[in-house]
């Protein structure tokens, strides 16, 4: 096997999933994560369709995901008096099985940490490609050489910035922000936990608040041009939410008062990675949101796990010949990311006008919405190559 030593940046979903498959195929894997430890909690993510289930079965984690699944959450859209105006089915927002992002990350980590090197509390500071590898400098650790480097570090990917160019060249702001606050009381299923719960959402032009359900205790979405704030300044982010929703009615005043008591808090833009000419450059490749992210678009987790499976399988089939493997990865991922390129969760949840809110509510009851659901299901059930069998057969010859 050529090019066996690999570095993966990011230990959320795409990174450990990629580590699992690369290790299985005989690569020597190191994962670096800037957080000091695995991040617990987080919002619920989901898997849908036969393809996802087959892939999770091949990884040996399907049963454990179901054991830690959250309940399905329907979102009732109400007016200022609490009267229901529309219903967003949990089958649309949550797929077949939901699980907290932190629980999924832990499951993937536990499948890999014994055989892969994990470095927490550090991050890549520089990448220099050489004739026979990549020289990697870290913020804290000593520099090292790797054969290949993978960016699985999210939509604000540092690897993409270092290897491809500035973020603004690759990430498009979609005109909204979202904030998740407070762990859901239904976050972990146990005896007596209902199969379905109902969250309640309220709109004013350009603003949406949702309370309850399995995603989180609170979800805020609002229209805004790009904001200038430090992504590690939680106090400033909390202030943005308080000021933005200070004049919103319904349950918003209560929610804002409760928000101050929550340790779980996350604010970010709703953005998408522009369609890239290639997900690789030289010996560096992008997997998951770093290459094809679309915030809250409903495809991110599935695409991350599928992308990890594909690029690892293609590398193993090509016996480490990365130009061949990366080209095939580009080709296969184009069809998988197609529908995600057109999703805009901010515009759906927080229309900017009163008319837009009424039209969204009407759309949820229309035949067009049913047609969109079927298109989404078709994209999520694209058949993937059976790489374990293909790689085993290639190695036997």
Backbone torsions as a table, in degrees:
resi	resn	phi	psi	omega
1	UNK	NA	125.7	175.3
2	UNK	-86.6	157.3	172.8
3	UNK	52.9	57.9	-173.3
4	UNK	-83.8	-29.5	-175.7
5	UNK	-87.5	123.3	-175.9
6	UNK	-130.2	147.3	174.5
7	UNK	-117.4	131.8	176.8
8	UNK	-116.0	128.1	175.8
9	UNK	-98.4	116.7	178.9
10	UNK	118.0	126.9	-178.2
11	UNK	-124.2	38.0	177.0
12	UNK	-92.7	-88.9	-178.8
13	UNK	-115.6	-60.1	-176.4
14	UNK	-60.0	-40.3	-176.8
15	UNK	-62.2	-57.2	178.3
16	UNK	-63.8	-32.8	176.7
17	UNK	-63.5	-43.0	177.3
18	UNK	-66.1	-40.7	178.3
19	UNK	-59.3	-40.1	179.7
20	UNK	-58.6	-52.0	-175.4
21	UNK	-70.8	-40.7	179.7
22	UNK	-64.1	-42.2	177.5
23	UNK	-62.5	-40.2	179.9
24	UNK	-61.5	-32.5	-178.5
25	UNK	-91.0	5.4	173.3
26	UNK	98.7	10.0	177.0
27	UNK	-82.0	155.8	177.2
28	UNK	-97.9	113.6	-165.8
29	UNK	-111.9	131.7	169.8
30	UNK	-122.1	134.4	177.6
31	UNK	-118.8	129.0	177.3
32	UNK	-114.5	136.1	-176.9
33	UNK	-136.1	127.5	-175.2
34	UNK	-70.3	-26.0	176.6
35	UNK	-69.8	149.8	-178.3
36	UNK	-70.0	-16.8	180.0
37	UNK	-161.0	174.4	176.3
38	UNK	-59.0	139.8	179.6
39	UNK	-84.8	118.8	179.0
40	UNK	-79.7	171.9	172.1
41	UNK	65.1	-130.4	-176.2
42	UNK	82.1	172.5	-178.9
43	UNK	-73.1	163.2	179.6
44	UNK	-76.1	141.5	174.9
45	UNK	-119.6	168.9	-172.4
46	UNK	-144.9	163.3	173.5
47	UNK	-127.4	145.6	-177.1
48	UNK	-142.6	136.8	168.3
49	UNK	93.7	168.6	-175.4
50	UNK	-63.9	-38.9	-178.0
51	UNK	-61.6	-47.6	179.0
52	UNK	-60.1	-44.2	-177.8
53	UNK	-64.0	-42.6	177.4
54	UNK	-60.8	-42.4	-178.2
55	UNK	-65.6	-43.8	178.6
56	UNK	-66.0	-34.1	174.5
57	UNK	-64.2	-42.8	179.4
58	UNK	-62.7	-28.5	178.0
59	UNK	-84.5	-10.3	-180.0
60	UNK	74.8	26.7	-176.4
61	UNK	-123.7	2.0	-175.7
62	UNK	-61.4	-47.2	-178.2
63	UNK	-62.3	-39.5	-179.0
64	UNK	-69.4	-36.0	175.7
65	UNK	-62.0	-43.8	177.8
66	UNK	-65.7	-33.2	179.3
67	UNK	-67.3	-24.8	-178.4
68	UNK	-112.4	18.1	-176.3
69	UNK	-70.3	153.4	172.2
70	UNK	-92.3	170.7	176.0
71	UNK	-75.0	159.4	174.5
72	UNK	-75.9	136.0	-176.2
73	UNK	-116.6	118.4	168.3
74	UNK	-87.9	144.9	178.5
75	UNK	-113.0	113.6	175.9
76	UNK	-89.0	119.4	177.5
77	UNK	-87.4	123.2	-175.2
78	UNK	-120.4	163.8	173.6
79	UNK	-91.6	-173.5	-175.9
80	UNK	-63.1	-19.9	178.3
81	UNK	-96.0	3.5	178.8
82	UNK	86.3	9.4	179.8
83	UNK	-84.1	130.1	-175.7
84	UNK	-66.9	132.8	178.7
85	UNK	-109.6	-28.3	-178.6
86	UNK	-164.0	166.4	178.1
87	UNK	-132.6	127.5	173.8
88	UNK	-100.5	110.4	-175.1
89	UNK	-65.4	139.7	174.5
90	UNK	-64.8	-19.8	175.8
91	UNK	-68.3	-23.6	176.8
92	UNK	-85.8	-45.4	-175.3
93	UNK	-85.3	-17.1	-172.5
94	UNK	-122.9	-7.6	178.1
95	UNK	69.5	-159.0	-177.7
96	UNK	-78.5	-36.1	-179.3
97	UNK	-145.4	132.0	177.3
98	UNK	-110.0	148.7	176.1
99	UNK	-150.7	144.9	176.9
100	UNK	-61.9	139.3	-179.4
101	UNK	-54.5	-41.2	-179.7
102	UNK	-64.5	-38.0	178.0
103	UNK	-66.6	-40.7	178.2
104	UNK	-65.0	-42.3	178.5
105	UNK	-60.7	-41.0	179.5
106	UNK	-64.6	-43.2	179.1
107	UNK	-59.9	-44.7	179.9
108	UNK	-66.9	-39.7	178.2
109	UNK	-62.2	-43.9	-178.4
110	UNK	-66.1	-22.1	176.4
111	UNK	-80.6	-10.5	-170.6
112	UNK	-128.0	-21.7	-167.8
113	UNK	-67.1	-24.3	-179.6
114	UNK	-71.8	-28.2	-175.1
115	UNK	-110.0	-10.4	-178.9
116	UNK	-120.1	148.8	176.9
117	UNK	-84.9	126.0	175.7
118	UNK	-112.1	132.8	175.5
119	UNK	-119.6	109.0	179.9
120	UNK	-97.6	157.4	177.2
121	UNK	71.8	28.2	-179.2
122	UNK	-148.3	165.0	178.5
123	UNK	-154.9	162.7	-179.4
124	UNK	-75.3	135.3	178.3
125	UNK	-111.3	-22.6	179.3
126	UNK	-158.0	147.7	177.1
127	UNK	-129.2	128.9	177.2
128	UNK	-130.9	113.4	-179.9
129	UNK	-80.8	134.7	178.4
130	UNK	-115.8	-177.4	-178.9
131	UNK	-63.4	-30.1	-174.6
132	UNK	-125.7	18.7	177.9
133	UNK	170.1	-160.9	178.2
134	UNK	-128.7	124.1	175.4
135	UNK	-87.4	119.5	-173.0
136	UNK	-112.8	127.3	173.4
137	UNK	-105.8	141.5	-178.2
138	UNK	-114.7	161.4	177.1
139	UNK	-66.8	-33.1	-175.6
140	UNK	-123.6	-44.2	-175.4
141	UNK	-76.3	163.8	177.0
142	UNK	-69.2	146.9	179.3
143	UNK	-64.2	150.9	-179.1
144	UNK	-145.4	161.1	176.5
145	UNK	-103.7	138.5	175.5
146	UNK	-131.5	155.1	176.7
147	UNK	-74.1	-39.6	-176.9
148	UNK	-140.2	151.4	177.9
149	UNK	-130.4	136.8	-179.9
150	UNK	-122.3	131.2	173.8
151	UNK	-93.6	107.5	175.4
152	UNK	-122.0	40.6	-169.1
153	UNK	-111.6	32.9	167.5
154	UNK	84.5	179.3	-173.8
155	UNK	-66.4	-24.1	176.4
156	UNK	-98.8	37.9	-171.2
157	UNK	-52.4	125.9	173.5
158	UNK	-74.4	-36.1	178.1
159	UNK	-61.6	-42.4	178.5
160	UNK	-62.0	-41.3	179.9
161	UNK	-64.0	-42.6	-177.4
162	UNK	-71.5	-36.9	-173.5
163	UNK	-95.7	-28.4	-174.3
164	UNK	-111.4	-38.3	-178.6
165	UNK	143.7	-179.2	-175.6
166	UNK	-59.1	149.5	-177.0
167	UNK	-56.8	-39.5	-175.9
168	UNK	-62.9	-17.5	177.4
169	UNK	-79.9	-16.6	-172.8
170	UNK	-124.7	-16.1	-176.6
171	UNK	-117.7	129.4	-179.5
172	UNK	-108.0	124.9	175.0
173	UNK	-73.8	128.5	-174.9
174	UNK	-95.5	11.5	171.5
175	UNK	92.2	6.7	179.8
176	UNK	-141.6	163.5	171.1
177	UNK	-125.4	159.4	174.7
178	UNK	-137.1	153.6	179.7
179	UNK	-139.1	131.2	175.6
180	UNK	-110.6	127.7	-178.1
181	UNK	-136.3	130.2	174.7
182	UNK	82.8	128.9	176.8
183	UNK	-70.3	142.3	-178.8
184	UNK	-70.1	143.4	174.4
185	UNK	-67.4	-16.9	178.0
186	UNK	-102.4	21.6	-171.8
187	UNK	-61.3	-40.7	-178.4
188	UNK	-119.5	125.1	-177.4
189	UNK	-71.3	143.3	174.6
190	UNK	-149.1	177.6	179.6
191	UNK	-59.8	127.3	-179.3
192	UNK	96.6	-9.3	176.9
193	UNK	-71.4	129.5	-178.0
194	UNK	-68.3	150.8	178.1
195	UNK	-67.4	-36.3	179.4
196	UNK	-130.5	141.0	173.2
197	UNK	-128.6	164.9	-178.8
198	UNK	-119.2	125.9	170.3
199	UNK	-97.9	161.9	-178.0
200	UNK	-125.7	132.8	-177.8
201	UNK	-124.0	149.9	-178.3
202	UNK	-137.6	138.7	-178.9
203	UNK	-118.1	141.8	156.9
204	UNK	-127.2	158.3	-174.4
205	UNK	-49.0	121.5	177.7
206	UNK	78.3	6.9	-177.0
207	UNK	-141.9	144.3	177.6
208	UNK	-143.6	134.3	171.9
209	UNK	-122.9	137.8	178.6
210	UNK	-131.7	134.2	-179.3
211	UNK	-128.9	139.7	178.0
212	UNK	88.9	-178.0	179.6
213	UNK	89.1	-172.3	-174.4
214	UNK	-94.8	-11.7	-178.9
215	UNK	-69.0	-50.4	179.6
216	UNK	-174.7	169.6	177.3
217	UNK	-68.4	-35.3	-178.2
218	UNK	-138.9	142.2	172.9
219	UNK	-135.1	127.2	176.8
220	UNK	-117.4	135.2	175.8
221	UNK	-134.7	133.5	-178.5
222	UNK	-149.0	147.7	178.1
223	UNK	-78.6	136.1	-179.7
224	UNK	-168.5	143.9	166.4
225	UNK	-65.2	174.3	-178.3
226	UNK	-60.8	134.1	-178.8
227	UNK	-99.8	151.4	179.0
228	UNK	-104.9	100.2	177.8
229	UNK	-151.6	155.4	178.5
230	UNK	-77.2	131.0	-176.0
231	UNK	-70.5	-13.2	177.6
232	UNK	-105.2	8.5	-179.6
233	UNK	-100.3	86.7	-176.3
234	UNK	-65.5	-34.8	179.8
235	UNK	-62.0	-42.9	178.5
236	UNK	-65.5	-36.8	-179.8
237	UNK	-68.0	-41.5	177.4
238	UNK	-61.7	-38.0	179.9
239	UNK	-64.9	-37.8	177.5
240	UNK	-59.7	-44.4	-179.6
241	UNK	-66.6	-44.3	180.0
242	UNK	-59.9	-44.5	-177.6
243	UNK	-71.2	-38.7	-177.5
244	UNK	-67.3	-37.5	-174.1
245	UNK	-106.1	14.2	-176.9
246	UNK	-62.1	-31.9	-176.2
247	UNK	-103.0	12.0	-178.9
248	UNK	-85.4	141.6	-176.5
249	UNK	-89.4	-152.1	-178.1
250	UNK	57.2	-127.3	-176.4
251	UNK	-92.8	4.8	-175.1
252	UNK	-58.3	-43.9	178.7
253	UNK	-57.5	-42.9	177.7
254	UNK	-63.3	-42.9	-179.1
255	UNK	-61.6	-44.1	-179.8
256	UNK	-63.5	-37.2	178.0
257	UNK	-65.8	-40.7	179.5
258	UNK	-70.7	-32.0	-176.1
259	UNK	-55.5	-34.3	-178.8
260	UNK	-62.7	-21.5	-177.2
261	UNK	-90.8	-8.9	-175.0
262	UNK	-88.5	130.3	172.9
263	UNK	-77.9	-36.7	178.7
264	UNK	-73.0	117.8	-177.8
265	UNK	-156.0	131.2	179.8
266	UNK	-149.1	129.3	178.0
267	UNK	-126.6	135.6	176.7
268	UNK	-159.1	165.1	176.8
269	UNK	-75.5	153.6	167.4
270	UNK	-90.7	108.5	-172.4
271	UNK	-137.9	166.4	175.3
272	UNK	-137.5	147.5	173.7
273	UNK	-76.8	125.0	179.0
274	UNK	-60.2	150.5	179.6
275	UNK	-57.6	118.2	-175.6
276	UNK	-91.1	146.8	177.0
277	UNK	-63.3	-34.4	177.6
278	UNK	-153.3	147.0	176.7
279	UNK	-88.3	7.5	179.3
280	UNK	-137.1	156.1	173.2
281	UNK	-144.2	109.9	-176.4
282	UNK	62.5	-124.3	-178.4
283	UNK	-93.5	11.2	-178.2
284	UNK	-115.2	133.5	179.3
285	UNK	-134.7	154.0	-178.5
286	UNK	-109.4	138.7	-179.3
287	UNK	-133.3	136.7	178.5
288	UNK	79.1	-147.6	-174.0
289	UNK	-59.0	-27.5	179.5
290	UNK	-61.9	-28.4	-178.3
291	UNK	-105.0	-29.7	-174.6
292	UNK	-150.5	41.9	-178.9
293	UNK	-77.8	148.1	172.3
294	UNK	-148.2	103.0	-169.4
295	UNK	-55.5	129.0	178.4
296	UNK	60.2	17.6	-176.0
297	UNK	-75.7	-12.2	177.6
298	UNK	89.5	4.2	-177.5
299	UNK	-121.2	-12.9	-166.6
300	UNK	-58.1	-49.0	-176.2
301	UNK	-67.0	-45.2	178.3
302	UNK	-61.2	-43.6	179.1
303	UNK	-65.4	-36.4	179.3
304	UNK	-62.6	-46.3	-178.9
305	UNK	-69.9	-39.3	177.7
306	UNK	-66.8	-42.9	179.4
307	UNK	-61.8	-41.7	177.3
308	UNK	-61.1	-43.7	179.6
309	UNK	-62.2	-44.3	-176.1
310	UNK	-69.0	-49.1	-174.5
311	UNK	-68.4	-35.6	176.8
312	UNK	-67.4	-43.0	179.6
313	UNK	-63.8	-41.3	179.4
314	UNK	-67.5	-37.2	176.6
315	UNK	-64.2	-41.8	179.8
316	UNK	-66.9	-42.4	178.8
317	UNK	-63.3	-34.6	-178.7
318	UNK	-87.0	6.6	180.0
319	UNK	55.7	40.2	177.2
320	UNK	83.0	3.7	177.1
321	UNK	-74.7	90.3	-169.7
322	UNK	-66.5	-36.0	177.6
323	UNK	-59.3	-41.7	177.8
324	UNK	-66.4	-46.1	-177.8
325	UNK	-65.9	-43.5	-178.0
326	UNK	-66.8	-36.4	177.8
327	UNK	-64.5	-41.5	178.3
328	UNK	-67.7	-38.5	176.0
329	UNK	-59.4	-46.6	176.7
330	UNK	-55.4	-47.2	-176.5
331	UNK	-61.8	-46.6	-177.0
332	UNK	-70.5	-37.4	-176.7
333	UNK	-72.7	-22.0	179.4
334	UNK	-57.7	-45.9	-178.4
335	UNK	-69.5	-34.6	-178.6
336	UNK	-71.1	-32.4	-175.4
337	UNK	-92.0	-0.3	-171.0
338	UNK	-57.4	-54.0	-176.4
339	UNK	-69.7	-32.8	179.8
340	UNK	-63.0	-24.1	-179.5
341	UNK	-65.2	-19.7	-173.7
342	UNK	-109.2	1.7	-178.5
343	UNK	-80.5	139.7	175.7
344	UNK	-142.3	92.1	-175.2
345	UNK	-65.8	-33.6	-179.4
346	UNK	-62.8	-45.8	179.8
347	UNK	-65.2	-32.7	179.6
348	UNK	-72.4	-48.1	-175.0
349	UNK	-81.7	-30.1	-175.8
350	UNK	-133.1	68.6	176.5
351	UNK	-55.2	147.2	-171.9
352	UNK	-82.1	-11.4	-178.5
353	UNK	-129.5	161.5	176.6
354	UNK	-63.5	-38.5	177.3
355	UNK	-63.0	-41.2	179.2
356	UNK	-60.5	-37.0	177.9
357	UNK	-66.1	-44.7	179.0
358	UNK	-63.3	-40.9	-179.8
359	UNK	-66.1	-42.3	177.3
360	UNK	-58.6	-44.7	-179.9
361	UNK	-63.0	-40.1	176.8
362	UNK	-65.8	-42.4	-177.6
363	UNK	-59.4	-35.9	-178.9
364	UNK	-63.2	-21.2	179.7
365	UNK	-102.6	3.4	-171.8
366	UNK	-95.8	165.3	176.6
367	UNK	-65.5	-26.2	-179.5
368	UNK	-65.7	-35.4	178.1
369	UNK	-66.9	-41.4	177.0
370	UNK	-61.0	-39.2	179.1
371	UNK	-65.4	-39.6	178.7
372	UNK	-64.3	-38.4	177.6
373	UNK	-60.1	-42.9	180.0
374	UNK	-65.6	-39.3	177.1
375	UNK	-61.8	-41.8	179.5
376	UNK	-62.6	-43.4	179.8
377	UNK	-63.1	-38.3	179.6
378	UNK	-63.9	-41.8	-179.8
379	UNK	-64.7	-36.2	-176.4
380	UNK	-80.1	-4.6	-179.3
381	UNK	-117.0	26.6	174.2
382	UNK	-67.2	133.1	-177.8
383	UNK	-71.3	136.3	178.4
384	UNK	-106.6	152.2	175.6
385	UNK	-60.2	147.6	176.4
386	UNK	-86.9	78.5	-174.6
387	UNK	-60.1	-42.4	179.6
388	UNK	-55.0	-42.8	179.2
389	UNK	-69.7	-40.7	-179.5
390	UNK	-65.2	-41.7	-178.9
391	UNK	-68.6	-40.9	178.1
392	UNK	-61.5	-42.0	178.9
393	UNK	-65.2	-41.0	179.8
394	UNK	-65.4	-38.3	-179.8
395	UNK	-71.9	-24.9	-179.6
396	UNK	-76.8	-21.3	-177.5
397	UNK	-87.0	NA	NA
